Amino acid sequence: MLKAAIKVIILGIFQQFLISCVRVSNSEVLTLNSRFNEDFKVAMLIPNLINESSWSQSGYQGLKLIEKDLEAKIAYGENISNKSEYEQIEIIRRYAKSDFNYIIGHGGEFQSAIETVAAEFPRTKFALTSSSYSGNNQNLGVLNYKRYEAGYLAGVVAALATKTNKIGFIGGINYEIIQAQANLLERGAVTTKPNIDIDIEWVGSSSNKVKGREVGRKLIESGIDVLVLNGKPATNEIYPLAKLANISIIEWNSDMYDQAPEIIVTSILIDIPKLVLKGATLVREGRWQGRRYRFGLREGIMRLAPFRNALTSQEKAIVEQAKDDILTGKINLLP
């Protein structure tokens, strides 16, 4: 009887042990299945007001995607490009001191300020969007779309759309990365139509609408009939002039067809919110390496808006072939 009782007790203890193990295991499974187990805090410096330009608005939209998809706590400062570098540093530093995990400077103009603070807070992750900077291979990286793809295709479309063989490009600030984009536009245009004439001009600012209008008038009066614009909001004032002169426009970053259907050929659409989300996802998953990340046609970050009736079916086929040649490597666009 005693032996039987001991066996019962031992069996009971063993069963409780198994139950305990199962409970621990289930607890671990629940923990692993919980999507995120700690706060993820992301801040962004936005150059203009979030409703002033498509670039600033797209950055904000990316931040909201991070909040939704990654369950992050977010914060942002807008109109920051109008502040001094000292003020920018102080803003970034305050975010870092407030334990934000990831801080984004939405534009290359924040490079100097963000480099300074990144060196002070090595455990915090930092990013610049749309910059020629290569990253520090530690905690500060760069999110870029493949501008050479976008530039080349814009050149192909502009060459197909022109009737005078004269096209123009107007950029905002002459950053190295946007200059490379303009250079690839020229290459795409010349490859498509070797005798084409291309005029590249710069406003020198992304917000000086008066200067943008002046540069636009200059090119229109020079005889071009297709304008590629990448300098909003400075280039917004060109639209009334283009409508009066019946100048075709290829826009950057946002589809302007609804605002000017009679003159829009297409728009180079960059999914900046998705680009911003990709960077935050790398950080959230512990895969951020502080380098330059590039995304483009293959990743769905860049596409062309519909041509509607601006190009013939044969011309559309030429554009599609150029896209295929880029994706297959037949056209090498790397600098």
N, C-alpha and C positions, 0 to 999 in steps of 0.2 A: 504493500500500500504506500509505504514511504517513497519507494522508487517511482511509483506511478505518479505520486503527487509532485515529486521533483521534476519529472518529465513534463507535466502539465505547466508547472511554473516556468521552466526553461523555454517550452514552446511558446508560452504567452509572451515572455520577454523577447524572444526572437521575432514573433509577429509584430510586436510594438516597434522593434528596431526596423523591420521592413517597412512598416507604415511610416515611420519617421523618415526613412530614406526616400520613400515615394513623395512625402510632403516636401522635402528639401528639393527633390528633383523637379516637382511641379512648380515650386517657387522659382527655381532657376529658369524653367521654361517660360514662366510668366514674365520674368525679368527680361529674358532674351527677346520675347515677342513684343514687349513694349517698345514702340518705335524709337522714342528718345527718352532717356532717363535723367537728363539734367538740362538746366536752362542753357539756351544758345542765344547769345545776344549779338546783334549785328547793327552797326551804325554806318551811315553813308553821308559823305559830303557831296552836295549837289550844286553845280556851278551857278545855275540861274534859278528863278522861281519855277516850281514844278509845273506850272501851267503856262510858262512863257515860251518854252522851246520843246520840240519833240525829243531832243537829247536828254534834257533834264527830266521831262515827264517819263521817258522810258526807264531812266535810272530808278525813279520812284516806284514805277510799276514793278521793276525787278525786286526792289526791297519788299514790296507787298507780297510778291510771290514767295520770297524767302520766309516771310511771316506765316503764310498759309501752308506751304508745302513742307517746310522744315520746322514748323511750330516754334519759330524764333520770336524773341522779343526784339523789337526794332526801334531805332531812333534815327533822325536825320536833321541836317542843317541845310537850308536852301539859300541860294544867292551868295554862295561862299567864294566864288571867284572874284567878287568885288572887295573882298577883305585882304588885308596885307598878309604876307607870309607868316609874320609873327602871330597874327590873330588865327590863321589857319592851324598853326602848330598848337596853339593853346586849345583850340576846339578838339583837335585829334587827341591831344594829351588828356583832356577831360574824359573823353570816351574810354581811353585805355585805362585810366585810373578808376573808372567806374566798372571795370571788369567786363567790358565788351570783348567777346572772343574774336570778332572779325570786324575790321574797319575798312571801308571802301572809299577811295577817292574817285569820284565819277568823272574822270577826265585827266589828261596828262598834265594839266596846269597845277595839280596838287603834288607832283612828284617830289619836289624839294622838301615840302613840309612833311609829307608822309614818310620820306626816308629818314628824316630827323627823329621822328617819334618811334619808328620801327626799330631803330637802333637802341632806343631807351627801354623798349618793352619786347624783348626777344621771344617771350612766350605767347604774345598776342599775334594774330595773323592779320596781315594787311594786303590790300590789293589796289591797283590802279586799273581803270578801264581805258581802253583806247590810247595807249601810250607806246612810244618807241623804246621805253626802258625795258631791260631784259629781266628785271627781278634781282634779288640779292642771293638767291639759292638758299635762303633760310626761311624768313617769315614774310617777306614782301614779294608778291608776285604781280603779274600783269594779265588782264583778260582782254584779248583782242579778237575781233572777227577778222577773217582773211580778206583784208582790204584789197590785196592784189587781185583776188577773184572778182570782187565787186567793181574795182576800177576797170579791169579789163573788159568785163561784160558791158559796163556803161559805155565804154569806148566803141564796142561793137555796135550797140544799139544806136548811139549817136551818129555813127558813120552811115548806118542804114537809113536813118531818118532825115539826114540833111539833103537838101536839094541844091544848095549853093556850094557844097564841099567846104563849108566854113563852120566850125563849131567852137564853142567856148566852154571853159570850166571856171567857176567862181567858188573859191574856198574861203572859209572864215579866217582862221589863224594858220599860218604857214608852218605847222609842225612837221617834223621829219616824216612821221607816219602818214600824214595826209598828202605830203609832197610825193611820197612813194605811190600813193593811190592815184594821184594825178598823172604820174609818169606811166602807170599801167593803163590808165584811160587812153593816153596818147598811143601806147603800143597797140591796144585793141583796135583803136580807130584806124591806125595806119595799116595794120594787118588786113583789116576788112576793106579799106579803100586807100590804096597807097598815095594817091595825089591829094589827100585831104589836108586842109589848113586848120591848125588848132591853136587857140589863144588861151593861155592859163593865167588867171588873175587872182589876186588875194585882197580881201577886205582888210585884213590885219586885225580883225576883231570878230567875235561871234555875236555881238550885241549892237554894233554901230549901224543902224538901219540907214542913216543918211549916207554913209560911205558905201554901204551895200548898193543903194540905189544908183549912186554915181558910177560905180564900177559896172553895174548892169547896163546903164545907159551907154557907157563907153563901148562895150562889146556889141550892143545892139546896133549902134551907129556905125560900127566897123564892117557890118555886112554879114555877120553870122546869122544862121537861122535855127540853130539848136544850141541850147544852153544846159549844161549840167551844173546843178547847184548843190553845194554842200557847205552851207554856212548859216543855217537858221539860228536865231531869228533875223540876223543881219540881212539875209537875202530875201526876206519876205516882201520887201518893198519893190522887188524887181517884177513881181507878177503883173501889176497894172501896166507897166511898160511893155512887158512881153505880150500881153493881150492886145494892146493897141497896135503893136508891130507884127502880130501873128508869128511870134517866135515860139518854137516848140521847146518844152522843158523836160528834162529828166531830173527828178528830185531825189534827195537822199534821206533815209531814215523814216519817212512817213509818206503814205500814199495821198497825194494832193489832188487826185482826180475829181473828187466831189467839189473842191473849191475852184478848179479850173479845168473842167473836162475838155474844153476846146483846144487846149495847148499842151496838156500832159501826154507824153509818149509812154512813160512808165516811171516807176520809182524803184530805187534800190532799197529793198526792205531788209533791215537788219533787226533780228529779234533780240534787241538789247535786254529786255527782261529775262529771256531764257539764258542769255549769256551770263548775266549777273547771278542767276540761280545756279548755273553750272559751277561757278566759282565757289559759292557758299556751300554747295553740296560736297565739293572736294574737301573743304575745311571741316564740315560736319562729320565726314567719314574718316577724318584723320589722314587724308591723302594730299594735303597742300604742301607743295615743295618749294614755294617761293620762286617760281620760274615764270617764263612767258607761256601762256596757254593761248592757242589759236583755234578758232572754230569757224566753219564756213558752210559751203554748199552741202557737203556730206553730212554734217551734223544738224542740218536744218536751221542754222543760225542766219543764213543769208538766202534771199530769193528775190526774184523780180515780180513786181506787181503786174497784173494783166495788161496786155497791150491794147485791149479793146480793138479799135479799128485803126490804130496808129501805124501798124506795120502790115504788110501783105503776108499771106501764108508762106510764101517763099522766104521772105525776110525773117519771119518767126522761126523757120526751119534752120536758118543760118545761126540764129542765137542759140537754139537748142543744141546744135552741133558743137558750138563753142563751149557750152556747159559740159557736154559729154566729154569733150577733149580735155577739159580741165580736170574732171573727175578721174579720167583714165590715165592722166599724166602725159597725154600726147602734147599738150601745151604746158610747158614748164614756166610757172610764174614766180617761182621763189627768187628772191633777190640774190 
